[in-house]
Amino acid sequence: MSTSGRRAHGEIVLGVALVMIALQLAWKFDLVRRTYFRQDDFVFITRGLENSLSWDYLMRVDYGHLVPGPFAIQWAMGRLGVYNDVLAHGVVIGLQALACLALLRLLRLLFGARPAILVPLGLYLVTPLTISSLSWWAVAIETLPFQLALPMALSSHVLYTRTGRRRHAIAAAAWTLFAMVFFVKAPFILVLAVVLTLGWLRPRRTAWPLYLAVVAGYAAVFFRQLFTSVQLTNDLIKPSLPSLDVTARFAWTLLSGALVPGALGGPYQWRPIGDDYATAAPPPALVWAGLGVALIVVAVSIVYRRRAWLAWTMLLGYFALADVVPVLIGRIQQLGPEVGGYELRYVSSTATVLAIVAGLAFIPVQGEEQPWRRPLPALRRVWFGLAAAVLVGSIWSVVAYGRLPLGLHVKSYVETARLALARAPQDAVILDANVPPKVAYPIFFYEYARTSKLLGPIAPHPVTWATQLSGPVRNPLAFDEQGRLRPVDIEGLTIPRPGCLPVKGTDTRIPLPLPLPEGQWTVQVGYLNPTPTTLSVRLGGAGTQVAAGKDFGWTFATLKAAGNELVLRTVDGRTTCVGEIKIGVPLPGKAATPSPLQPVQP
């Protein structure tokens, strides 16, 4: 083929690849636009609002993750609309587009502009391995910059081995440093570069000292921060490896239940985690079928393609070191091997490595001598059938994931709360309680799962947040499960008082309808006073003093106690008239009128 013919042929391949990328972006954007912030996202954005761009803020290791880049993005996000999901969607799709173009560049450099490169590119574009990560903002801004940097770094490394120009080696190191800012797996980029060089490239010069210096510098910073970063639990990380049994079960589950099915178009079915996320739930029969197909594909490539065994070893080594080990050190104790093993986000970045390895296992590298052990048989129907099965399975899996409500319910809660805060009085007192678990799990995020932390940043004017009610609080409010503000009601025991009960400077004992067990109880006392006074409120062995204002009103006291009678007296000896008394837990009143009347529907 003439030079002009090869150029035209390459332009056709490039055009087809760009169309494939554009179609994939439109397909995935339809899913991404329906997502919203979830769980960790609220914590990270709130922490960004609380901190400056300091070393301590950016370089804090969060349960094994050193991610100054995402922390900087979360810091900016908090100042660009707080929960600005439109901006987040644009960032995610933009990064996805760049990652696709970077992979296309690497495939063209390695294998040339031949039609065969459309297969590994298409595998990356359609694989469901990346879908759950795209639906989670905090995960997307960690993994997508890595998926961009990995092929860009390898492309620069390939150019360095072919030209010997040192600027390409520096570019490879720079792209790796960029990835290190975003993702803990970034050092393995240079390990992949070493394996790629040993197997398929013939370098004029080597840049191993530069690469080693980059990895060593990162390791020094990472491990220093790992052992000195304070977690949400206010303690330091104490890394430890689980038992051999847990390690083996997690690695096998992640391989057989996540990576292999995802590589072949699975998992086909999902296990929802709340409304807005899901882990893989592949049918057992399809798991074993997928393992069988994977073994056949690997065996065929090894039989016919030289060094295909090295390509698959590279993938398996990356999986073990980059996907399995960090989870074993950081999170397997909380998740367990059976739950964590089906988390596709742990192998989402491996989709890029999978595409590269698939190319190396079946496509000769440019300039490679004797790439085949024997001529590859013409099994086009088999290959087309396998490609069609992967494509159909991928579409099925992604569509099934898209049937989840995704961010609909969480966005409704936040936007309803935004409207409720806008309508709240300037002097409103709002009970600071945990948000619903669908928004943020208190068991994981502690004070960052409270309404003051999560909803306070979107209040258009200052409000007062009260962790407990104390004193004459007028018309306290609380958020309900849908994000609406309702007047607080004390749910528990009610002691009605048809008339006035005089309370003076001596103890007035009021028997309770039922004894209260040990717990934190809020006492609401209605009163009618000619002058302000101070009430002593005692339940069991615990007591406190609260103010009671002039005229009609009520005052609150919060006690951690147990007992069967309430004891009241005025501290200054004056007489006050006590009316209805409630003892229980402060909750949004079910019968009270909410604001707004209906939740906001996104």
C-alpha positions as CSV (number, residue, x, y, z in Angstrom):
1,M,0.0,0.0,0.0
2,S,1.3,3.4,-0.9
3,T,2.1,6.1,1.6
4,S,-1.0,8.1,0.6
5,G,-3.1,4.9,0.8
6,R,-1.9,4.1,4.3
7,R,-2.6,7.7,5.3
8,A,-6.1,7.5,4.0
9,H,-6.6,4.1,5.6
10,G,-5.4,5.5,8.9
11,E,-7.7,8.5,8.7
12,I,-10.7,6.2,8.2
13,V,-9.7,4.2,11.3
14,L,-9.2,7.4,13.2
15,G,-12.6,8.7,12.1
16,V,-14.4,5.4,13.1
17,A,-12.6,5.5,16.5
18,L,-13.8,9.1,17.1
19,V,-17.3,8.2,16.2
20,M,-17.2,5.3,18.6
21,I,-16.0,7.6,21.3
22,A,-18.6,10.2,20.6
23,L,-21.4,7.6,20.7
24,Q,-20.1,6.1,23.9
25,L,-20.0,9.6,25.6
26,A,-23.6,10.3,24.6
27,W,-24.6,6.9,25.9
28,K,-22.8,7.3,29.2
29,F,-23.9,10.9,29.7
30,D,-27.5,9.8,29.7
31,L,-26.6,7.8,32.9
32,V,-24.2,10.4,34.4
33,R,-26.7,13.2,34.2
34,R,-29.1,11.3,36.4
35,T,-26.5,10.8,39.2
36,Y,-26.0,13.1,42.2
37,F,-23.6,13.4,45.1
38,R,-23.7,10.5,47.5
39,Q,-22.2,9.5,50.9
40,D,-18.5,10.5,50.9
41,D,-19.1,13.3,48.4
42,F,-20.9,15.4,51.1
43,V,-18.1,14.8,53.6
44,F,-15.4,15.8,51.1
45,I,-17.2,18.9,49.9
46,T,-18.0,20.0,53.5
47,R,-14.4,19.4,54.6
48,G,-13.3,21.5,51.6
49,L,-15.5,24.3,52.9
50,E,-14.0,24.0,56.4
51,N,-10.4,24.2,55.2
52,S,-8.0,26.2,53.2
53,L,-5.8,24.7,50.5
54,S,-3.1,23.8,53.0
55,W,-0.7,20.9,53.0
56,D,-2.5,19.2,55.9
57,Y,-5.8,19.4,54.1
58,L,-4.6,18.2,50.7
59,M,-2.2,15.5,51.9
60,R,-4.4,13.8,54.5
61,V,-4.6,10.0,53.7
62,D,-8.2,9.0,53.8
63,Y,-8.4,5.3,54.7
64,G,-5.4,4.4,52.5
65,H,-6.1,7.0,49.8
66,L,-3.6,9.9,49.2
67,V,-5.6,12.1,46.9
68,P,-4.7,15.8,47.0
69,G,-6.1,16.3,43.5
70,P,-9.6,15.2,44.3
71,F,-9.4,17.2,47.6
72,A,-8.6,20.3,45.7
73,I,-11.5,19.7,43.3
74,Q,-13.8,19.2,46.3
75,W,-12.5,22.4,47.8
76,A,-13.4,24.2,44.6
77,M,-16.7,22.5,44.2
78,G,-17.8,23.8,47.6
79,R,-17.2,27.3,46.4
80,L,-18.9,26.8,43.0
81,G,-22.4,26.2,44.2
82,V,-21.6,23.6,46.9
83,Y,-23.7,20.7,45.5
84,N,-23.4,21.7,41.8
85,D,-24.3,18.5,40.1
86,V,-24.4,20.1,36.6
87,L,-20.7,21.1,37.0
88,A,-19.9,17.7,38.3
89,H,-21.5,16.0,35.3
90,G,-19.5,18.2,32.9
91,V,-16.3,17.3,34.7
92,V,-17.0,13.6,34.6
93,I,-17.9,13.5,31.0
94,G,-15.0,15.7,30.1
95,L,-12.5,13.5,31.9
96,Q,-14.1,10.4,30.3
97,A,-13.6,12.0,26.8
98,L,-10.0,12.8,27.5
99,A,-9.3,9.3,28.8
100,C,-10.8,7.7,25.7
101,L,-8.7,10.0,23.4
102,A,-5.6,9.1,25.4
103,L,-6.1,5.4,25.0
104,L,-6.7,5.8,21.3
105,R,-3.4,7.7,21.1
106,L,-1.6,4.9,22.8
107,L,-3.2,2.2,20.7
108,R,-2.2,4.0,17.5
109,L,1.4,4.4,18.8
110,L,1.7,0.8,19.7
111,F,0.0,-1.0,16.9
112,G,-0.5,1.6,14.2
113,A,-3.7,3.0,12.7
114,R,-5.0,-0.4,11.7
115,P,-8.6,-1.5,12.1
116,A,-7.6,-4.1,14.8
117,I,-7.1,-1.3,17.3
118,L,-10.9,-0.6,17.3
119,V,-11.4,-3.9,19.2
120,P,-9.4,-3.0,22.4
121,L,-10.7,0.5,22.2
122,G,-14.3,-0.7,21.8
123,L,-13.7,-3.0,24.8
124,Y,-12.8,-0.1,27.0
125,L,-15.7,2.0,25.7
126,V,-18.5,-0.5,26.4
127,T,-17.2,-2.4,29.4
128,P,-19.5,-2.1,32.5
129,L,-16.4,-2.2,34.7
130,T,-16.4,1.6,34.8
131,I,-20.2,2.2,35.1
132,S,-20.5,2.3,38.9
133,S,-17.5,4.6,39.2
134,L,-19.0,7.1,36.8
135,S,-22.1,7.3,39.0
136,W,-20.1,8.3,42.1
137,W,-18.5,11.7,42.0
138,A,-15.7,11.0,44.6
139,V,-14.7,7.9,42.8
140,A,-14.9,9.4,39.3
141,I,-12.5,12.3,40.1
142,E,-10.0,9.7,41.4
143,T,-10.2,7.1,38.7
144,L,-10.8,9.1,35.5
145,P,-7.6,11.3,35.8
146,F,-5.7,8.0,36.3
147,Q,-7.3,6.5,33.2
148,L,-6.2,9.6,31.3
149,A,-2.7,9.7,32.7
150,L,-1.9,6.0,32.3
151,P,-2.1,5.9,28.5
152,M,-0.5,9.3,28.2
153,A,2.4,8.2,30.3
154,L,2.8,5.0,28.4
155,S,2.6,6.9,25.1
156,S,5.4,9.2,26.2
157,H,7.4,6.2,27.3
158,V,6.9,4.5,23.9
159,L,8.1,7.6,22.1
160,Y,11.1,7.8,24.4
161,T,12.1,4.2,23.6
162,R,11.7,4.9,19.9
163,T,13.4,8.3,19.7
164,G,15.7,8.4,22.7
165,R,14.6,12.0,23.3
166,R,14.7,12.7,27.0
167,R,11.7,15.1,26.9
168,H,9.5,12.1,26.3
169,A,10.9,10.3,29.4
170,I,10.3,13.5,31.4
171,A,6.7,13.6,30.0
172,A,6.1,10.0,31.1
173,A,7.3,10.8,34.6
174,A,5.2,14.0,34.7
175,W,2.0,12.2,33.6
176,T,2.7,9.6,36.3
177,L,3.2,12.4,38.9
178,F,-0.2,13.8,37.7
179,A,-1.8,10.5,38.3
180,M,-0.2,10.2,41.7
181,V,-2.0,13.4,42.7
182,F,-5.3,11.7,42.0
183,F,-5.0,8.0,42.6
184,V,-3.1,5.6,44.9
185,K,-2.5,3.1,42.0
186,A,-0.5,5.6,40.0
187,P,3.0,4.2,40.8
188,F,2.1,1.0,38.9
189,I,2.0,3.0,35.6
190,L,5.8,2.9,35.6
191,V,5.8,-0.8,36.4
192,L,3.6,-1.3,33.4
193,A,6.2,0.7,31.4
194,V,8.9,-1.6,32.5
195,V,7.0,-4.7,31.5
196,L,6.0,-3.2,28.2
197,T,9.6,-2.4,27.4
198,L,10.9,-5.9,28.4
199,G,8.3,-7.6,26.2
200,W,7.7,-5.5,23.1
201,L,9.9,-2.4,22.9
202,R,13.6,-2.1,21.9
203,P,14.7,1.1,23.8
204,R,17.6,3.2,22.6
205,R,18.0,4.5,26.1
206,T,16.4,3.7,29.5
207,A,14.9,6.1,32.0
208,W,14.8,3.7,34.9
209,P,16.7,5.9,37.4
210,L,14.2,8.8,36.7
211,Y,11.2,6.4,37.1
212,L,12.6,4.9,40.2
213,A,13.2,8.3,41.8
214,V,9.5,9.2,41.0
215,V,8.2,6.1,42.7
216,A,10.6,6.3,45.6
217,G,9.6,9.9,46.3
218,Y,5.9,9.1,46.1
219,A,6.4,6.1,48.5
220,A,8.2,8.3,51.0
221,V,5.4,10.9,51.0
222,F,2.6,8.3,51.0
223,F,3.9,6.3,53.9
224,R,4.7,9.3,56.0
225,Q,1.2,10.7,55.5
226,L,-0.4,7.2,55.9
227,F,0.9,6.9,59.5
228,T,0.3,10.5,60.5
229,S,-3.1,11.4,59.0
230,V,-6.0,11.6,61.5
231,Q,-9.2,9.9,60.3
232,L,-12.8,10.8,61.0
233,T,-12.6,8.5,64.0
234,N,-10.0,10.9,65.5
235,D,-7.3,8.2,65.5
236,L,-4.4,7.2,63.2
237,I,-4.4,4.4,60.6
238,K,-2.9,1.2,61.8
239,P,-2.4,-0.8,58.5
240,S,-2.6,-4.6,58.8
241,L,-3.1,-7.4,56.4
242,P,-6.1,-9.8,56.9
243,S,-5.8,-13.5,57.3
244,L,-4.7,-15.7,54.4
245,D,-8.3,-17.0,54.1
246,V,-9.8,-13.6,53.9
247,T,-7.2,-12.5,51.4
248,A,-7.8,-15.5,49.1
249,R,-11.6,-15.2,49.3
250,F,-11.5,-11.5,48.4
251,A,-9.0,-11.9,45.6
252,W,-10.9,-14.8,44.0
253,T,-14.3,-13.0,44.4
254,L,-13.0,-9.8,42.9
255,L,-11.5,-11.8,40.0
256,S,-14.3,-14.2,39.3
257,G,-17.2,-12.0,40.4
258,A,-16.1,-8.5,39.2
259,L,-13.2,-8.4,36.8
260,V,-13.9,-11.3,34.5
261,P,-17.6,-10.8,34.2
262,G,-17.1,-7.1,33.6
263,A,-14.5,-7.7,30.9
264,L,-17.0,-9.9,29.1
265,G,-20.0,-7.6,29.3
266,G,-21.2,-8.5,32.8
267,P,-22.2,-8.5,35.6
268,Y,-25.7,-8.6,33.9
269,Q,-27.4,-8.2,37.4
270,W,-26.8,-5.8,40.2
271,R,-27.2,-5.7,44.0
272,P,-28.5,-2.3,45.0
273,I,-26.8,-0.5,47.9
274,G,-29.5,2.0,48.7
275,D,-31.1,3.8,45.9
276,D,-28.1,5.3,44.1
277,Y,-25.5,2.6,43.8
278,A,-25.1,-1.1,43.2
279,T,-22.4,-3.8,43.3
280,A,-22.1,-6.6,40.9
281,A,-24.4,-9.7,41.3
282,P,-23.5,-12.0,38.4
283,P,-25.5,-15.2,38.2
284,P,-23.3,-18.1,39.3
285,A,-23.8,-20.0,36.0
286,L,-22.6,-17.0,34.0
287,V,-19.6,-16.5,36.4
288,W,-18.3,-20.0,35.6
289,A,-19.1,-19.6,31.9
290,G,-17.2,-16.3,31.9
291,L,-14.2,-17.9,33.5
292,G,-14.3,-20.7,30.9
293,V,-14.4,-18.2,28.0
294,A,-11.6,-16.1,29.6
295,L,-9.4,-19.2,29.8
296,I,-10.1,-20.1,26.2
297,V,-9.2,-16.6,25.0
298,V,-6.0,-16.6,27.0
299,A,-5.0,-20.1,25.9
300,V,-5.6,-19.2,22.2
301,S,-3.6,-16.1,22.4
302,I,-0.7,-17.9,24.1
303,V,-0.7,-20.7,21.5
304,Y,-0.5,-18.3,18.5
305,R,1.0,-15.0,19.8
306,R,4.5,-14.6,21.0
307,R,4.7,-13.1,24.5
308,A,0.9,-13.2,25.0
309,W,1.7,-14.9,28.2
310,L,3.5,-11.8,29.4
311,A,0.6,-9.6,28.5
312,W,-1.8,-11.6,30.6
313,T,0.8,-11.9,33.4
314,M,1.0,-8.1,33.3
315,L,-2.8,-7.8,33.7
316,L,-2.8,-10.4,36.5
317,G,0.1,-8.7,38.3
318,Y,-1.6,-5.3,38.1
319,F,-4.8,-6.8,39.4
320,A,-3.0,-8.4,42.4
321,L,-0.8,-5.5,43.3
322,A,-3.0,-2.5,42.4
323,D,-6.5,-3.8,42.9
324,V,-6.3,-6.4,45.6
325,V,-3.5,-5.2,48.0
326,P,-4.8,-1.6,48.6
327,V,-8.2,-2.9,49.6
328,L,-6.7,-5.5,51.9
329,I,-4.7,-2.9,53.7
330,G,-7.4,-0.2,53.8
331,R,-11.0,-1.5,53.8
332,I,-11.5,-5.2,53.7
333,Q,-12.1,-5.3,57.5
334,Q,-15.1,-3.1,57.1
335,L,-16.5,-4.6,53.9
336,G,-15.7,-8.3,54.1
337,P,-14.5,-10.4,51.1
338,E,-18.0,-11.3,50.0
339,V,-19.2,-7.7,49.8
340,G,-16.0,-6.0,48.7
341,G,-15.3,-8.7,46.1
342,Y,-18.2,-7.6,44.0
343,E,-17.3,-3.8,44.1
344,L,-16.6,-2.9,40.4
345,R,-15.1,0.4,41.5
346,Y,-12.1,-1.5,42.8
347,V,-11.4,-2.7,39.2
348,S,-12.8,0.3,37.2
349,S,-9.3,1.7,36.4
350,T,-8.3,-1.8,35.3
351,A,-10.5,-1.4,32.2
352,T,-7.7,0.7,30.6
353,V,-5.1,-1.9,31.4
354,L,-7.4,-4.6,30.1
355,A,-7.7,-2.8,26.7
356,I,-3.9,-2.5,26.4
357,V,-3.4,-6.1,27.4
358,A,-6.0,-7.3,24.9
359,G,-4.2,-5.5,22.2
360,L,-0.8,-6.8,23.2
361,A,-2.2,-10.4,23.3
362,F,-3.6,-10.3,19.8
363,I,-2.1,-7.4,17.7
364,P,1.5,-7.1,16.7
365,V,3.3,-4.1,18.0
366,Q,4.8,-1.8,15.3
367,G,8.3,-3.0,14.4
368,E,7.8,-6.3,16.2
369,E,9.7,-9.2,14.6
370,Q,8.0,-12.6,14.3
371,P,5.0,-11.7,16.4
372,W,3.3,-15.1,15.7
373,R,4.2,-18.6,16.7
374,R,2.0,-19.9,13.9
375,P,-0.5,-18.4,11.6
376,L,-3.7,-17.3,13.3
377,P,-6.6,-19.3,12.0
378,A,-9.5,-17.5,10.2
379,L,-12.1,-17.8,13.0
380,R,-13.9,-14.6,12.1
381,R,-17.3,-15.9,13.0
382,V,-16.0,-16.9,16.4
383,W,-14.4,-13.5,17.1
384,F,-17.4,-11.6,15.8
385,G,-19.7,-13.8,17.9
386,L,-17.6,-13.1,21.0
387,A,-17.5,-9.4,20.3
388,A,-21.3,-9.3,19.7
389,A,-21.9,-11.2,23.0
390,V,-19.7,-8.7,24.9
391,L,-21.4,-5.7,23.3
392,V,-24.9,-7.1,24.0
393,G,-24.0,-8.1,27.6
394,S,-22.5,-4.6,28.2
395,I,-25.6,-2.8,27.0
396,W,-27.8,-5.1,29.1
397,S,-25.6,-4.5,32.2
398,V,-25.5,-0.8,31.8
399,V,-29.2,-0.5,31.1
400,A,-29.9,-2.6,34.2
401,Y,-27.7,-0.3,36.3
402,G,-29.6,2.7,34.8
403,R,-32.9,1.4,36.1
404,L,-31.8,2.4,39.6
405,P,-33.2,5.7,40.9
406,L,-29.6,6.8,41.0
407,G,-29.4,10.3,42.5
408,L,-33.1,11.1,42.3
409,H,-34.1,10.6,45.9
410,V,-30.9,12.2,47.4
411,K,-31.2,15.2,45.1
412,S,-34.8,15.6,46.1
413,Y,-33.8,15.6,49.8
414,V,-31.1,18.2,49.3
415,E,-33.1,20.5,47.0
416,T,-36.1,20.3,49.3
417,A,-33.9,21.2,52.3
418,R,-32.5,24.1,50.3
419,L,-36.0,25.5,49.7
420,A,-37.0,24.9,53.3
421,L,-33.9,26.8,54.6
422,A,-34.7,29.7,52.2
423,R,-38.2,29.9,53.7
424,A,-37.1,29.5,57.3
425,P,-37.2,32.6,59.6
426,Q,-34.0,34.5,60.1
427,D,-34.0,33.5,63.8
428,A,-35.0,29.9,63.3
429,V,-33.6,27.2,65.6
430,I,-33.2,23.9,63.8
431,L,-32.5,20.7,65.6
432,D,-29.2,19.2,64.5
433,A,-29.9,15.5,63.8
434,N,-28.5,12.9,61.5
435,V,-29.6,13.0,57.8
436,P,-31.3,9.9,56.4
437,P,-29.0,7.0,55.7
438,K,-29.8,7.3,52.0
439,V,-27.9,10.6,52.1
440,A,-25.0,9.8,54.4
441,Y,-24.5,6.9,56.9
442,P,-23.9,8.2,60.4
443,I,-22.1,4.9,61.3
444,F,-19.4,5.8,58.7
445,F,-19.3,9.6,58.7
446,Y,-20.1,10.6,62.3
447,E,-20.6,14.4,62.7
448,Y,-20.4,14.8,58.9
449,A,-23.7,13.0,58.6
450,R,-25.5,15.7,60.6
451,T,-27.8,18.3,59.1
452,S,-25.7,21.2,60.3
453,K,-22.7,19.9,58.4
454,L,-24.4,18.7,55.3
455,L,-27.2,21.2,54.9
456,G,-25.7,24.2,56.7
457,P,-23.6,25.2,53.6
458,I,-26.7,25.7,51.5
459,A,-28.6,27.9,53.9
460,P,-29.1,31.3,52.2
461,H,-29.1,33.1,55.6
462,P,-27.7,32.2,59.1
463,V,-29.8,29.8,61.2
464,T,-29.1,28.4,64.7
465,W,-28.4,24.7,64.9
466,A,-29.1,23.0,68.2
467,T,-27.7,19.6,69.1
468,Q,-30.2,19.5,72.0
469,L,-33.0,21.7,73.2
470,S,-32.3,23.8,76.3
471,G,-34.2,26.8,77.6
472,P,-37.2,28.7,76.2
473,V,-36.6,27.9,72.5
474,R,-39.5,29.3,70.5
475,N,-40.8,27.2,67.6
476,P,-37.8,24.9,67.1
477,L,-37.8,23.1,63.7
478,A,-36.4,19.8,62.5
479,F,-35.9,18.2,59.1
480,D,-38.1,15.2,58.1
481,E,-37.0,12.3,56.0
482,Q,-37.8,14.2,52.8
483,G,-35.9,17.3,53.6
484,R,-38.8,19.4,54.8
485,L,-38.8,21.5,57.9
486,R,-41.5,20.7,60.5
487,P,-42.1,22.1,64.0
488,V,-40.5,19.9,66.7
489,D,-42.7,17.5,68.7
490,I,-41.5,15.7,71.8
491,E,-42.6,12.1,71.2
492,G,-42.9,10.0,74.3
493,L,-44.9,10.7,77.5
494,T,-47.4,13.5,77.8
495,I,-48.6,14.8,81.2
496,P,-51.6,16.9,80.5
497,R,-52.5,19.7,82.9
498,P,-56.1,21.1,82.6
499,G,-55.3,23.9,85.0
500,C,-52.3,25.6,86.5
501,L,-49.8,23.7,88.7
502,P,-48.0,26.2,91.0
503,V,-44.3,25.4,91.2
504,K,-42.3,27.3,93.9
505,G,-38.9,27.1,95.5
506,T,-39.6,23.7,97.0
507,D,-39.6,20.4,95.1
508,T,-42.8,19.6,93.2
509,R,-42.9,15.9,92.3
510,I,-44.8,14.8,89.3
511,P,-45.3,11.1,88.8
512,L,-44.8,9.8,85.2
513,P,-47.5,7.6,83.5
514,L,-44.7,5.1,82.8
515,P,-41.2,4.7,84.1
516,L,-38.5,5.9,81.7
517,P,-35.5,3.6,81.0
518,E,-31.9,4.9,80.9
519,G,-31.5,7.3,77.9
520,Q,-31.3,10.9,76.8
521,W,-34.7,12.5,77.3
522,T,-35.9,16.0,76.4
523,V,-38.4,17.6,78.8
524,Q,-40.8,20.3,77.5
525,V,-42.5,22.3,80.2
526,G,-45.3,24.8,79.3
527,Y,-45.5,27.8,81.7
528,L,-47.3,31.0,82.3
529,N,-45.1,33.5,84.3
530,P,-45.7,37.0,85.7
531,T,-41.9,37.5,85.7
532,P,-39.0,35.5,84.2
533,T,-37.5,32.8,86.5
534,T,-35.2,29.8,86.4
535,L,-36.5,26.2,86.7
536,S,-34.7,23.3,88.2
537,V,-35.6,20.1,86.3
538,R,-34.6,16.7,87.7
539,L,-35.3,13.2,86.5
540,G,-33.9,10.3,88.5
541,G,-30.3,11.2,89.5
542,A,-29.8,13.9,86.8
543,G,-30.8,17.5,86.9
544,T,-30.3,20.8,85.2
545,Q,-31.5,24.4,85.3
546,V,-33.2,26.2,82.5
547,A,-34.7,29.7,82.0
548,A,-38.4,30.3,81.8
549,G,-39.4,33.6,80.4
550,K,-42.3,36.0,81.1
551,D,-45.9,35.3,80.0
552,F,-46.9,32.2,78.2
553,G,-44.3,29.9,76.6
554,W,-42.4,26.7,77.1
555,T,-38.9,25.7,78.0
556,F,-36.8,22.6,77.3
557,A,-34.3,20.6,79.4
558,T,-32.3,17.6,78.1
559,L,-31.2,15.0,80.6
560,K,-29.5,11.7,80.4
561,A,-31.3,9.7,83.1
562,A,-33.9,7.2,84.0
563,G,-36.8,7.5,86.5
564,N,-40.5,7.4,87.3
565,E,-41.1,11.0,88.4
566,L,-40.2,14.5,87.4
567,V,-39.1,17.0,90.0
568,L,-39.5,20.7,89.4
569,R,-38.8,23.8,91.5
570,T,-37.9,27.5,90.9
571,V,-34.3,28.4,91.7
572,D,-35.2,31.9,92.8
573,G,-38.2,30.8,94.9
574,R,-40.7,32.6,92.8
575,T,-44.0,31.0,91.8
576,T,-44.5,29.8,88.2
577,C,-47.6,28.2,86.6
578,V,-46.8,25.0,84.9
579,G,-49.1,23.6,82.2
580,E,-48.6,20.5,79.9
581,I,-45.4,18.6,80.2
582,K,-43.9,16.3,77.6
583,I,-40.9,13.9,78.1
584,G,-39.4,12.0,75.2
585,V,-37.4,12.4,72.0
586,P,-37.5,15.6,69.9
587,L,-38.6,14.7,66.3
588,P,-40.2,16.5,63.4
589,G,-43.9,16.6,64.2
590,K,-45.9,14.3,62.0
591,A,-49.1,16.2,62.3
592,A,-47.4,19.6,61.8
593,T,-47.5,21.5,58.5
594,P,-44.2,21.0,56.7
595,S,-42.2,23.6,54.7
596,P,-42.4,23.2,51.7
597,L,-45.7,21.3,51.5
598,Q,-44.3,18.9,48.9
599,P,-40.8,17.6,48.3
600,V,-39.0,19.1,45.4
601,Q,-39.0,16.7,42.4
602,P,-35.7,17.1,40.4
